[in-house]
Amino acid sequence: MDIIWLILAVFFSEIIGTLTGFGSSTMLLPLALLLIDFHSALVIVAIVHIAGNISRFLLFRKDLNIRLLKQFGLPSVIFGVLGAYLVTLVPLPLVQASLGAVLLLYVFVSWHMPRFKLRMTPRNCVIGGASSGFMAGMLGTGGALKGAFLHAFRLKTGEYMATIAAIALIVDMTRLPVYFAGDFLSPALYSTIPALIAVALVSALLGRSVIRHISQHAFRQGVLIAVGLISLKFLWDGIHSLL
């Protein structure tokens, strides 16, 4: 029965992840933790995230920003692997609370200052890539932080979707071997992987059919709202665990 709930969680998380632009992991991880242990959830979320992002990247690949992929993606990979290695050493509640506070501040500034943007400089790309990659490796989800940075760069919808999917793919494929080397995945869950991948691919395609009808302004507002909700969850979970 837990497997059925896990499949449903993947289905809805992938659709929502496609609509917000930063993938399923931010939604899927807390749902998966209701059903399986944290280490297994990290592996499952990474695998599903790879499948969904392959689909999203293929759909939007013509709009890929190569320069941003290099400047943002390389730090993401390096710090993603570092975060994966440190997953058992750093207090996760402290990281969650800090991430939630930073994201909430960004949403507040962006909502009340609609013209706010970050210049797409190498420094800003490195900071965004390193921080989001580290969170992906350690918490299993860096999509909201990555989405916040790319949103602040004022990318067009297709460019945003293609680039964020490509960066996430690279980060996930480098952190996943670290998880497998540490025997994170429960043996009982290996047989569920093909079904979860299939569901992720189908639901990402469904999400794409919806996003075609969303305006640029509505898309940006949707990303901000999604980042805000996730930041509140991170902040609450982190503080609640620390108290």
C-alpha positions as MATLAB code, in Angstrom:
seq = 'MDIIWLILAVFFSEIIGTLTGFGSSTMLLPLALLLIDFHSALVIVAIVHIAGNISRFLLFRKDLNIRLLKQFGLPSVIFGVLGAYLVTLVPLPLVQASLGAVLLLYVFVSWHMPRFKLRMTPRNCVIGGASSGFMAGMLGTGGALKGAFLHAFRLKTGEYMATIAAIALIVDMTRLPVYFAGDFLSPALYSTIPALIAVALVSALLGRSVIRHISQHAFRQGVLIAVGLISLKFLWDGIHSLL';
ca = [
       0.000    0.000    0.000;
       2.877    2.395    0.769;
       4.170    1.841   -2.778;
       0.845    3.011   -4.239;
       0.991    6.160   -2.128;
       4.589    6.704   -3.238;
       3.573    6.426   -6.908;
       0.757    8.944   -6.357;
       3.184   11.277   -4.601;
       5.545   11.076   -7.593;
       2.704   11.734  -10.051;
       1.411   14.908   -8.405;
       4.874   16.166   -7.415;
       6.115   15.928  -11.004;
       3.124   17.837  -12.388;
       3.525   20.588   -9.787;
       7.299   20.564  -10.272;
       6.912   21.118  -14.008;
       4.477   24.000  -13.478;
       6.742   25.769  -10.970;
       9.850   25.020  -13.009;
      12.125   23.634  -10.296;
      11.290   19.966  -10.445;
       9.549   17.515   -8.159;
      12.075   17.096   -5.359;
      10.864   20.009   -3.231;
       7.351   18.572   -3.146;
       8.241   14.884   -3.249;
      10.802   14.708   -0.442;
       8.452   15.647    2.434;
       5.790   13.299    1.042;
       8.273   10.446    0.646;
       9.441   10.920    4.237;
       5.941   10.003    5.392;
       6.395    6.583    3.761;
      10.105    5.676    3.788;
      13.278    6.512    5.736;
      15.312    9.670    5.006;
      18.260    7.989    3.268;
      16.006    5.918    0.990;
      13.972    9.044    0.253;
      17.114   10.863   -0.908;
      17.791    8.123   -3.473;
      14.198    7.778   -4.686;
      13.776   11.539   -5.046;
      17.046   11.836   -6.993;
      16.054    9.036   -9.398;
      12.580   10.464   -9.982;
      14.043   13.945  -10.369;
      16.422   12.691  -13.068;
      13.578   11.075  -15.015;
      11.379   14.155  -14.813;
      14.181   16.525  -15.763;
      15.156   14.410  -18.767;
      11.606   14.860  -20.014;
      11.558   18.598  -19.253;
      14.960   19.170  -20.839;
      13.996   17.366  -24.054;
      10.838   19.473  -24.298;
      12.591   22.839  -23.799;
      16.147   22.047  -24.990;
      16.106   24.626  -27.815;
      15.972   27.423  -25.233;
      18.973   26.221  -23.174;
      21.323   28.984  -21.971;
      24.751   27.374  -22.419;
      26.720   30.119  -20.663;
      24.478   29.965  -17.605;
      24.657   26.167  -17.612;
      28.465   26.308  -17.385;
      28.740   29.105  -14.820;
      25.887   27.888  -12.607;
      26.137   24.159  -13.246;
      29.797   23.497  -12.401;
      29.595   24.940   -8.853;
      26.309   23.050   -8.413;
      28.004   19.750   -9.219;
      31.001   20.317   -6.940;
      28.952   21.445   -3.949;
      26.231   18.878   -4.647;
      28.754   16.075   -4.162;
      30.123   17.820   -1.055;
      26.623   18.087    0.408;
      25.974   14.410   -0.294;
      29.123   13.425    1.609;
      28.224   15.665    4.568;
      24.624   14.469    4.828;
      25.301   12.528    8.043;
      27.546   15.165    9.660;
      25.713   18.528    9.610;
      22.496   19.099   11.646;
      19.776   19.107    8.977;
      17.268   21.216   10.991;
      19.759   24.086   11.131;
      20.288   23.924    7.366;
      16.530   23.752    6.735;
      15.763   26.759    8.930;
      18.542   28.847    7.375;
      17.445   28.004    3.837;
      13.812   28.782    4.662;
      14.712   32.194    6.087;
      16.831   33.186    3.068;
      14.178   32.084    0.566;
      11.406   33.856    2.464;
      13.418   37.087    2.418;
      13.911   36.748   -1.339;
      10.183   36.200   -1.941;
       9.295   39.223    0.213;
      11.711   41.498   -1.662;
      10.650   40.218   -5.097;
       6.932   40.506   -4.349;
       7.156   44.081   -3.063;
       9.804   45.127   -5.595;
       8.605   43.592   -8.893;
      11.534   45.098  -10.796;
      14.076   43.374   -8.544;
      16.586   41.305  -10.483;
      20.094   39.937  -10.194;
      22.650   40.546  -12.893;
      23.720   37.299  -14.516;
      27.347   37.806  -13.495;
      29.822   34.935  -13.002;
      29.902   35.724   -9.263;
      26.125   35.517   -8.868;
      26.051   32.320  -10.922;
      28.727   30.712   -8.753;
      26.962   31.733   -5.523;
      23.607   30.443   -6.775;
      25.043   27.236   -8.184;
      27.153   26.409   -5.139;
      24.406   27.073   -2.581;
      21.628   25.261   -4.465;
      23.901   22.317   -5.292;
      24.936   21.969   -1.655;
      21.295   21.956   -0.541;
      20.433   19.366   -3.182;
      23.193   17.055   -1.977;
      22.433   17.442    1.711;
      18.653   17.892    1.859;
      17.741   16.123   -1.371;
      16.141   19.308   -2.687;
      17.798   22.486   -3.910;
      15.209   23.342   -6.529;
      13.557   26.215   -4.668;
      16.876   27.993   -4.101;
      17.975   27.332   -7.682;
      14.599   28.549   -8.908;
      14.895   31.724   -6.830;
      18.253   32.612   -8.393;
      17.174   31.843  -11.947;
      13.908   33.722  -11.382;
      15.935   36.768  -10.284;
      17.927   36.565  -13.537;
      14.654   37.299  -15.384;
      14.921   34.416  -17.840;
      12.181   33.711  -20.346;
       9.970   30.734  -19.517;
      11.541   28.312  -22.014;
      15.073   29.415  -21.146;
      14.325   29.017  -17.436;
      12.792   25.555  -17.881;
      15.580   24.181  -20.100;
      18.441   25.559  -18.022;
      17.091   24.587  -14.607;
      16.363   21.052  -15.877;
      19.867   20.667  -17.336;
      21.545   21.890  -14.136;
      19.400   19.604  -11.980;
      20.225   16.631  -14.210;
      23.963   17.150  -13.825;
      23.744   17.608  -10.049;
      21.487   14.579   -9.516;
      23.629   12.277  -11.645;
      26.742   13.210   -9.657;
      25.239   12.948   -6.156;
      23.342    9.704   -6.807;
      26.494    7.489   -6.922;
      27.477    8.867   -3.504;
      24.131    7.738   -2.090;
      24.449    4.274   -3.660;
      28.021    3.936   -2.371;
      26.686    4.593    1.117;
      23.928    1.948    0.744;
      21.257    4.584    1.316;
      18.463    2.770   -0.559;
      16.539    0.016    1.206;
      16.783   -3.265   -0.805;
      12.986   -3.601   -0.724;
      12.626   -0.450   -2.832;
      14.806   -1.446   -5.799;
      11.892   -3.158   -7.551;
       9.798    0.039   -7.461;
      12.288    2.141   -9.440;
      11.018    1.311  -13.000;
       7.407    2.169  -12.098;
       8.426    5.425  -10.418;
      10.509    6.460  -13.446;
       7.606    5.741  -15.820;
       5.197    7.775  -13.695;
       7.670   10.667  -13.526;
       8.045   10.786  -17.318;
       4.299   10.730  -17.967;
       3.430   13.350  -15.345;
       6.173   15.711  -16.582;
       4.611   15.562  -20.053;
       1.193   16.352  -18.579;
       2.663   19.344  -16.788;
       4.155   20.605  -20.058;
       0.735   20.535  -21.744;
      -0.582   22.873  -19.029;
       2.354   25.298  -18.971;
       1.897   26.147  -22.664;
      -1.205   28.134  -21.719;
       0.383   30.160  -18.897;
       1.589   33.744  -19.513;
       5.125   34.924  -18.658;
       3.836   37.105  -15.785;
       1.657   34.347  -14.353;
       4.584   31.925  -14.577;
       6.881   34.271  -12.609;
       4.202   34.846   -9.961;
       3.608   31.110   -9.713;
       7.310   30.468   -9.122;
       7.381   33.116   -6.380;
       4.332   31.671   -4.632;
       5.760   28.145   -4.810;
       9.136   29.277   -3.439;
       7.349   31.155   -0.643;
       5.313   28.138    0.436;
       8.350   25.868    0.397;
      10.407   28.407    2.365;
       7.740   28.488    5.084;
       7.797   24.700    5.280;
      11.608   24.587    5.530;
      11.576   27.289    8.204;
       8.858   25.562   10.232;
      10.417   22.091    9.970;
      13.861   23.383   10.907;
      12.748   25.446   13.916;
      10.348   22.726   15.114;
      13.151   20.128   15.055;
      15.608   22.431   16.836;
      13.227   23.264   19.704;
];
